[in-house]
Amino acid sequence: MENVIIVGGGCAGLTAAIYTARASLSPLVIEGTQPGGQLTLTTSVENFPGFPHGIEGPDLTQRMHAQADRFGARFEYGVLEDFEAFDRIQRVKVDGTWRESRALIIASGASARWLGLEQEEQLIGHGLTSCATCDGAFYKDVPVTVIGGGDSACEEALFLTRFCSTIYLVHRRDTLRASCIMAKRTLTHPKIQPVWNSTVQRYLLDASGMMRAICVRNTISGAQRELKVKCVFIAIGHTPNTAPFNSKLELDKAGYIVLKRGTQTSLPGVFAAGDVVDSIYRQAITAAGQGCSAAMDAERWLAAT
């Protein structure tokens, strides 16, 4: 029986681990398939307090991991498959094995959305990706496409300017949804070419099955054209990783966990933090702050039961 199990190893989960470990609760952190969360897919983080010159996303999460480890947090890699709650006992099924805990903090984050086009699954890793940090360096001096119009899409496009010859930024509207500073940086960069009012219709492959181009359709005129690119980077949002909690915790229409008071979910002893509950801010610092709150809420819950 664990005192606290934390599901997720991103900013929210790692901060919760730091706080619960310092409270001598010896938390068990289930890191999942992407330790470090979405920050591992991010390049320079310029808006996390304490780093005036910025810090690489993976470096930030590695530091947080080491800090939690120093205070006694324990880490396991595994995929959460199921969840049950029985009379103040929380049970999670990880890679076929049930683990029990007195309190549970859900910080499982969110996953990238894809376009849902034909051949998409087979193309992932072969000219289709959601991670510029992971794959950008493979596309030096060739044209690529970024799909999306928010801050994430702009960050991806700007990062890719380090390597790629041209970045086509395809957006279904005629203005970006990104913050003013990100939009300005993106639209003034000579390597980035916006493709307004357009959607991707299909991926076009070469003889070896790799990406050679995309077909885009103008949503106003209906005209279609090909963009010759070697890779497509998808940046159109995320889906909260809440499948194991469906019908067991209260979720909103988009699948995000609904909080009742502080970080308390609809079940006593179950708390949630980070992108799994946040569809508005989705920042590293807000996830970390909420992870702190979840840890403190869990500590108080355990002290009172």
C-alpha positions as a Markdown table, in Angstrom:
| # | Residue | x | y | z |
|---|---|---|---|---|
| 1 | Met | 0.0 | 0.0 | 0.0 |
| 2 | Glu | 1.5 | 3.3 | -1.1 |
| 3 | Asn | 0.8 | 6.6 | 0.5 |
| 4 | Val | 0.7 | 8.5 | -2.8 |
| 5 | Ile | 0.8 | 7.4 | -6.4 |
| 6 | Ile | 1.4 | 10.1 | -9.0 |
| 7 | Val | 0.4 | 9.3 | -12.5 |
| 8 | Gly | 2.6 | 11.3 | -14.9 |
| 9 | Gly | 6.1 | 12.6 | -15.1 |
| 10 | Gly | 5.7 | 16.1 | -16.5 |
| 11 | Cys | 5.8 | 19.4 | -14.8 |
| 12 | Ala | 2.7 | 18.8 | -12.7 |
| 13 | Gly | 3.6 | 15.2 | -11.7 |
| 14 | Leu | 7.3 | 16.1 | -10.9 |
| 15 | Thr | 6.3 | 19.1 | -8.8 |
| 16 | Ala | 3.8 | 17.0 | -6.9 |
| 17 | Ala | 6.6 | 14.4 | -6.4 |
| 18 | Ile | 8.9 | 17.0 | -5.0 |
| 19 | Tyr | 6.3 | 18.2 | -2.5 |
| 20 | Thr | 5.0 | 14.9 | -1.4 |
| 21 | Ala | 8.6 | 13.5 | -1.1 |
| 22 | Arg | 9.6 | 16.4 | 1.1 |
| 23 | Ala | 6.6 | 15.6 | 3.2 |
| 24 | Ser | 8.1 | 12.1 | 3.8 |
| 25 | Leu | 5.3 | 10.4 | 1.9 |
| 26 | Ser | 7.7 | 8.5 | -0.4 |
| 27 | Pro | 5.5 | 8.9 | -3.5 |
| 28 | Leu | 5.6 | 6.4 | -6.4 |
| 29 | Val | 5.6 | 8.2 | -9.8 |
| 30 | Ile | 4.3 | 6.3 | -12.8 |
| 31 | Glu | 6.1 | 8.1 | -15.6 |
| 32 | Gly | 4.3 | 6.6 | -18.6 |
| 33 | Thr | 5.6 | 6.4 | -22.2 |
| 34 | Gln | 6.8 | 10.0 | -22.3 |
| 35 | Pro | 8.8 | 10.8 | -19.1 |
| 36 | Gly | 9.0 | 14.6 | -18.7 |
| 37 | Gly | 5.7 | 15.1 | -20.5 |
| 38 | Gln | 5.3 | 17.6 | -23.3 |
| 39 | Leu | 8.2 | 19.7 | -22.2 |
| 40 | Thr | 10.5 | 17.1 | -23.6 |
| 41 | Leu | 9.1 | 18.1 | -27.0 |
| 42 | Thr | 9.9 | 21.8 | -26.4 |
| 43 | Thr | 13.0 | 23.7 | -27.2 |
| 44 | Ser | 13.9 | 26.9 | -25.3 |
| 45 | Val | 11.5 | 27.7 | -22.4 |
| 46 | Glu | 11.8 | 31.4 | -22.0 |
| 47 | Asn | 8.9 | 32.1 | -19.6 |
| 48 | Phe | 9.6 | 29.7 | -16.7 |
| 49 | Pro | 10.7 | 31.9 | -13.7 |
| 50 | Gly | 14.3 | 31.7 | -12.6 |
| 51 | Phe | 15.9 | 31.2 | -16.0 |
| 52 | Pro | 16.5 | 34.7 | -17.4 |
| 53 | His | 18.2 | 33.3 | -20.5 |
| 54 | Gly | 15.8 | 30.4 | -21.0 |
| 55 | Ile | 16.3 | 26.7 | -20.5 |
| 56 | Glu | 15.7 | 23.7 | -22.8 |
| 57 | Gly | 12.5 | 21.8 | -22.0 |
| 58 | Pro | 14.2 | 18.4 | -21.5 |
| 59 | Asp | 16.8 | 20.0 | -19.2 |
| 60 | Leu | 14.1 | 21.6 | -17.1 |
| 61 | Thr | 12.3 | 18.3 | -16.6 |
| 62 | Gln | 15.5 | 16.4 | -15.9 |
| 63 | Arg | 16.3 | 18.9 | -13.1 |
| 64 | Met | 12.9 | 18.5 | -11.6 |
| 65 | His | 13.2 | 14.7 | -11.8 |
| 66 | Ala | 16.6 | 14.9 | -10.0 |
| 67 | Gln | 15.1 | 17.1 | -7.3 |
| 68 | Ala | 12.2 | 14.8 | -6.6 |
| 69 | Asp | 14.6 | 11.8 | -6.5 |
| 70 | Arg | 16.8 | 13.6 | -4.0 |
| 71 | Phe | 13.9 | 13.9 | -1.6 |
| 72 | Gly | 12.9 | 10.2 | -1.9 |
| 73 | Ala | 10.4 | 10.0 | -4.8 |
| 74 | Arg | 10.4 | 6.6 | -6.6 |
| 75 | Phe | 9.9 | 6.3 | -10.3 |
| 76 | Glu | 8.6 | 3.5 | -12.5 |
| 77 | Tyr | 8.0 | 3.4 | -16.2 |
| 78 | Gly | 4.6 | 1.9 | -17.2 |
| 79 | Val | 1.3 | 2.5 | -19.0 |
| 80 | Leu | -1.8 | 3.2 | -16.9 |
| 81 | Glu | -4.5 | 0.8 | -18.1 |
| 82 | Asp | -7.3 | 1.0 | -15.5 |
| 83 | Phe | -8.4 | 2.7 | -12.3 |
| 84 | Glu | -10.7 | 1.7 | -9.4 |
| 85 | Ala | -11.6 | 3.3 | -6.1 |
| 86 | Phe | -12.7 | 1.4 | -3.0 |
| 87 | Asp | -13.5 | 2.9 | 0.4 |
| 88 | Arg | -10.5 | 5.4 | 0.6 |
| 89 | Ile | -8.2 | 3.0 | -1.4 |
| 90 | Gln | -7.2 | 4.0 | -4.9 |
| 91 | Arg | -6.1 | 1.2 | -7.3 |
| 92 | Val | -4.3 | 1.7 | -10.6 |
| 93 | Lys | -3.5 | -1.0 | -13.1 |
| 94 | Val | -0.1 | -0.4 | -14.7 |
| 95 | Asp | 1.2 | -2.8 | -17.3 |
| 96 | Gly | -1.1 | -5.6 | -16.0 |
| 97 | Thr | -0.3 | -5.1 | -12.4 |
| 98 | Trp | -2.6 | -3.5 | -9.8 |
| 99 | Arg | -1.0 | -1.0 | -7.4 |
| 100 | Glu | -2.9 | 0.4 | -4.3 |
| 101 | Ser | -2.5 | 3.8 | -2.7 |
| 102 | Arg | -4.2 | 5.9 | 0.0 |
| 103 | Ala | -4.2 | 8.9 | -2.3 |
| 104 | Leu | -3.8 | 9.4 | -6.1 |
| 105 | Ile | -2.6 | 12.4 | -8.0 |
| 106 | Ile | -3.4 | 12.3 | -11.7 |
| 107 | Ala | -1.0 | 14.3 | -13.9 |
| 108 | Ser | -1.2 | 12.2 | -17.0 |
| 109 | Gly | -1.2 | 15.2 | -19.3 |
| 110 | Ala | -2.5 | 15.3 | -22.9 |
| 111 | Ser | -1.5 | 13.8 | -26.2 |
| 112 | Ala | -1.1 | 15.4 | -29.6 |
| 113 | Arg | -4.0 | 15.4 | -32.0 |
| 114 | Trp | -3.5 | 14.2 | -35.6 |
| 115 | Leu | -5.5 | 15.1 | -38.7 |
| 116 | Gly | -7.0 | 11.7 | -39.2 |
| 117 | Leu | -6.1 | 11.3 | -42.9 |
| 118 | Glu | -5.3 | 8.1 | -44.7 |
| 119 | Gln | -1.9 | 6.6 | -44.2 |
| 120 | Glu | -1.3 | 8.8 | -41.2 |
| 121 | Glu | -0.4 | 6.0 | -38.7 |
| 122 | Gln | 2.1 | 4.4 | -41.1 |
| 123 | Leu | 3.7 | 7.8 | -41.8 |
| 124 | Ile | 4.4 | 8.7 | -38.2 |
| 125 | Gly | 8.2 | 8.7 | -38.0 |
| 126 | His | 8.5 | 8.6 | -41.8 |
| 127 | Gly | 7.8 | 12.2 | -42.6 |
| 128 | Leu | 5.0 | 12.9 | -40.1 |
| 129 | Thr | 5.5 | 13.9 | -36.5 |
| 130 | Ser | 4.3 | 16.1 | -33.7 |
| 131 | Cys | 7.7 | 16.9 | -32.3 |
| 132 | Ala | 10.0 | 19.4 | -34.0 |
| 133 | Thr | 12.6 | 19.0 | -31.2 |
| 134 | Cys | 12.8 | 15.3 | -31.8 |
| 135 | Asp | 12.9 | 15.2 | -35.5 |
| 136 | Gly | 13.7 | 18.7 | -36.8 |
| 137 | Ala | 17.4 | 18.0 | -37.2 |
| 138 | Phe | 16.7 | 15.2 | -39.7 |
| 139 | Tyr | 15.3 | 17.7 | -42.2 |
| 140 | Lys | 18.3 | 20.0 | -42.8 |
| 141 | Asp | 18.0 | 22.3 | -45.9 |
| 142 | Val | 14.7 | 20.9 | -47.1 |
| 143 | Pro | 11.1 | 22.3 | -47.0 |
| 144 | Val | 8.7 | 21.2 | -44.3 |
| 145 | Thr | 5.2 | 22.0 | -43.2 |
| 146 | Val | 3.7 | 22.9 | -39.8 |
| 147 | Ile | 0.0 | 22.5 | -39.3 |
| 148 | Gly | -1.7 | 24.8 | -36.8 |
| 149 | Gly | -2.1 | 28.5 | -35.8 |
| 150 | Gly | -1.5 | 28.6 | -32.0 |
| 151 | Asp | 1.6 | 29.2 | -29.8 |
| 152 | Ser | 2.7 | 25.5 | -30.2 |
| 153 | Ala | 2.6 | 25.8 | -34.0 |
| 154 | Cys | 4.6 | 29.0 | -33.9 |
| 155 | Glu | 7.2 | 27.5 | -31.6 |
| 156 | Glu | 7.5 | 24.5 | -33.8 |
| 157 | Ala | 7.9 | 26.6 | -36.9 |
| 158 | Leu | 10.5 | 28.9 | -35.3 |
| 159 | Phe | 12.5 | 26.0 | -34.0 |
| 160 | Leu | 12.6 | 24.4 | -37.5 |
| 161 | Thr | 14.1 | 27.5 | -39.0 |
| 162 | Arg | 17.4 | 26.3 | -37.4 |
| 163 | Phe | 17.5 | 23.4 | -39.9 |
| 164 | Cys | 14.9 | 23.6 | -42.7 |
| 165 | Ser | 15.1 | 25.7 | -45.9 |
| 166 | Thr | 11.4 | 26.7 | -45.8 |
| 167 | Ile | 8.6 | 26.2 | -43.3 |
| 168 | Tyr | 5.1 | 26.4 | -44.7 |
| 169 | Leu | 2.7 | 27.3 | -41.8 |
| 170 | Val | -0.7 | 25.9 | -42.9 |
| 171 | His | -3.6 | 27.4 | -41.0 |
| 172 | Arg | -7.4 | 27.1 | -41.6 |
| 173 | Arg | -8.0 | 30.7 | -40.8 |
| 174 | Asp | -6.5 | 34.0 | -42.0 |
| 175 | Thr | -5.0 | 35.0 | -38.7 |
| 176 | Leu | -3.0 | 33.1 | -36.1 |
| 177 | Arg | -4.4 | 32.2 | -32.7 |
| 178 | Ala | -1.0 | 32.6 | -31.1 |
| 179 | Ser | 0.0 | 35.3 | -28.6 |
| 180 | Cys | 1.1 | 38.6 | -30.2 |
| 181 | Ile | 4.8 | 38.1 | -29.6 |
| 182 | Met | 4.8 | 34.6 | -31.0 |
| 183 | Ala | 2.8 | 35.6 | -34.0 |
| 184 | Lys | 5.1 | 38.5 | -34.7 |
| 185 | Arg | 8.2 | 36.4 | -34.5 |
| 186 | Thr | 6.7 | 33.8 | -36.8 |
| 187 | Leu | 5.3 | 36.0 | -39.5 |
| 188 | Thr | 8.4 | 38.2 | -39.7 |
| 189 | His | 10.8 | 35.3 | -40.1 |
| 190 | Pro | 12.1 | 35.0 | -43.7 |
| 191 | Lys | 12.0 | 31.2 | -43.7 |
| 192 | Ile | 8.4 | 30.9 | -42.6 |
| 193 | Gln | 5.7 | 31.2 | -45.3 |
| 194 | Pro | 2.0 | 31.2 | -44.0 |
| 195 | Val | -0.5 | 29.3 | -46.0 |
| 196 | Trp | -3.8 | 30.9 | -45.0 |
| 197 | Asn | -7.4 | 29.6 | -45.1 |
| 198 | Ser | -6.1 | 26.1 | -46.0 |
| 199 | Thr | -6.5 | 22.5 | -44.8 |
| 200 | Val | -4.5 | 19.4 | -45.7 |
| 201 | Gln | -6.4 | 17.0 | -47.9 |
| 202 | Arg | -3.9 | 14.1 | -48.2 |
| 203 | Tyr | -0.3 | 13.2 | -47.8 |
| 204 | Leu | 1.6 | 12.4 | -51.0 |
| 205 | Leu | 4.3 | 9.7 | -50.8 |
| 206 | Asp | 7.4 | 8.9 | -52.9 |
| 207 | Ala | 8.2 | 5.4 | -54.2 |
| 208 | Ser | 9.8 | 4.4 | -50.9 |
| 209 | Gly | 6.7 | 5.4 | -48.9 |
| 210 | Met | 8.2 | 8.6 | -47.4 |
| 211 | Met | 6.6 | 12.0 | -47.5 |
| 212 | Arg | 7.2 | 14.0 | -50.7 |
| 213 | Ala | 4.3 | 16.5 | -50.6 |
| 214 | Ile | 0.9 | 17.4 | -49.2 |
| 215 | Cys | -2.2 | 18.5 | -51.0 |
| 216 | Val | -3.8 | 21.5 | -49.4 |
| 217 | Arg | -7.3 | 23.0 | -50.2 |
| 218 | Asn | -8.2 | 26.7 | -49.9 |
| 219 | Thr | -11.3 | 26.8 | -47.7 |
| 220 | Ile | -12.6 | 29.9 | -49.5 |
| 221 | Ser | -11.9 | 29.2 | -53.2 |
| 222 | Gly | -11.8 | 25.4 | -53.0 |
| 223 | Ala | -8.6 | 25.4 | -55.1 |
| 224 | Gln | -6.1 | 22.7 | -54.4 |
| 225 | Arg | -2.4 | 22.7 | -54.7 |
| 226 | Glu | 0.6 | 20.7 | -53.8 |
| 227 | Leu | 3.3 | 21.8 | -51.3 |
| 228 | Lys | 6.5 | 19.8 | -51.8 |
| 229 | Val | 7.8 | 19.0 | -48.3 |
| 230 | Lys | 9.8 | 16.3 | -46.7 |
| 231 | Cys | 8.0 | 16.3 | -43.3 |
| 232 | Val | 4.8 | 17.5 | -41.8 |
| 233 | Phe | 4.7 | 18.6 | -38.2 |
| 234 | Ile | 1.3 | 18.5 | -36.6 |
| 235 | Ala | 0.5 | 21.2 | -34.0 |
| 236 | Ile | -3.3 | 21.4 | -33.7 |
| 237 | Gly | -3.8 | 20.7 | -30.0 |
| 238 | His | -4.0 | 17.9 | -27.6 |
| 239 | Thr | -6.4 | 15.4 | -26.1 |
| 240 | Pro | -6.3 | 14.8 | -22.3 |
| 241 | Asn | -5.0 | 11.4 | -21.3 |
| 242 | Thr | -8.1 | 10.4 | -19.3 |
| 243 | Ala | -9.3 | 7.2 | -20.9 |
| 244 | Pro | -8.7 | 5.0 | -17.8 |
| 245 | Phe | -10.8 | 7.4 | -15.8 |
| 246 | Asn | -13.8 | 7.6 | -18.2 |
| 247 | Ser | -17.1 | 6.9 | -16.4 |
| 248 | Lys | -15.2 | 6.7 | -13.1 |
| 249 | Leu | -14.3 | 10.4 | -12.6 |
| 250 | Glu | -16.3 | 13.4 | -13.7 |
| 251 | Leu | -14.9 | 14.7 | -17.0 |
| 252 | Asp | -16.1 | 17.6 | -19.2 |
| 253 | Lys | -17.2 | 17.2 | -22.8 |
| 254 | Ala | -13.6 | 17.5 | -24.1 |
| 255 | Gly | -12.4 | 14.7 | -21.7 |
| 256 | Tyr | -10.7 | 16.9 | -19.1 |
| 257 | Ile | -11.0 | 16.0 | -15.5 |
| 258 | Val | -13.4 | 18.3 | -13.6 |
| 259 | Leu | -12.1 | 19.7 | -10.3 |
| 260 | Lys | -14.5 | 20.3 | -7.4 |
| 261 | Arg | -12.4 | 22.1 | -4.8 |
| 262 | Gly | -8.8 | 23.0 | -5.2 |
| 263 | Thr | -7.4 | 20.0 | -7.0 |
| 264 | Gln | -9.9 | 17.5 | -5.6 |
| 265 | Thr | -11.7 | 15.5 | -8.3 |
| 266 | Ser | -15.2 | 14.0 | -8.0 |
| 267 | Leu | -13.8 | 11.1 | -5.9 |
| 268 | Pro | -12.3 | 11.7 | -2.4 |
| 269 | Gly | -8.6 | 11.1 | -2.2 |
| 270 | Val | -8.1 | 11.5 | -6.0 |
| 271 | Phe | -6.5 | 14.7 | -7.1 |
| 272 | Ala | -5.5 | 16.0 | -10.5 |
| 273 | Ala | -3.2 | 18.7 | -12.0 |
| 274 | Gly | -1.7 | 20.0 | -15.2 |
| 275 | Asp | -2.8 | 19.5 | -18.8 |
| 276 | Val | -5.1 | 16.7 | -17.8 |
| 277 | Val | -7.4 | 19.4 | -16.2 |
| 278 | Asp | -6.3 | 22.5 | -18.0 |
| 279 | Ser | -7.6 | 23.4 | -21.4 |
| 280 | Ile | -7.0 | 27.1 | -21.1 |
| 281 | Tyr | -3.5 | 28.0 | -19.9 |
| 282 | Arg | -1.5 | 24.8 | -20.7 |
| 283 | Gln | 1.8 | 26.3 | -19.5 |
| 284 | Ala | 4.7 | 24.7 | -17.7 |
| 285 | Ile | 4.5 | 27.1 | -14.8 |
| 286 | Thr | 0.7 | 26.7 | -14.3 |
| 287 | Ala | 1.2 | 22.9 | -14.4 |
| 288 | Ala | 3.9 | 23.1 | -11.8 |
| 289 | Gly | 1.8 | 25.3 | -9.6 |
| 290 | Gln | -1.1 | 23.0 | -9.8 |
| 291 | Gly | 1.1 | 20.0 | -9.1 |
| 292 | Cys | 2.2 | 21.8 | -5.9 |
| 293 | Ser | -1.5 | 22.4 | -5.0 |
| 294 | Ala | -2.3 | 18.7 | -5.6 |
| 295 | Ala | 0.5 | 17.5 | -3.4 |
| 296 | Met | -0.6 | 19.8 | -0.6 |
| 297 | Asp | -4.2 | 18.7 | -1.0 |
| 298 | Ala | -3.2 | 15.1 | -0.9 |
| 299 | Glu | -1.0 | 15.6 | 2.1 |
| 300 | Arg | -3.8 | 17.3 | 4.0 |
| 301 | Trp | -6.2 | 14.5 | 2.9 |
| 302 | Leu | -3.9 | 11.8 | 4.3 |
| 303 | Ala | -3.4 | 13.7 | 7.5 |
| 304 | Ala | -7.2 | 13.9 | 8.1 |
| 305 | Thr | -8.0 | 10.3 | 7.3 |
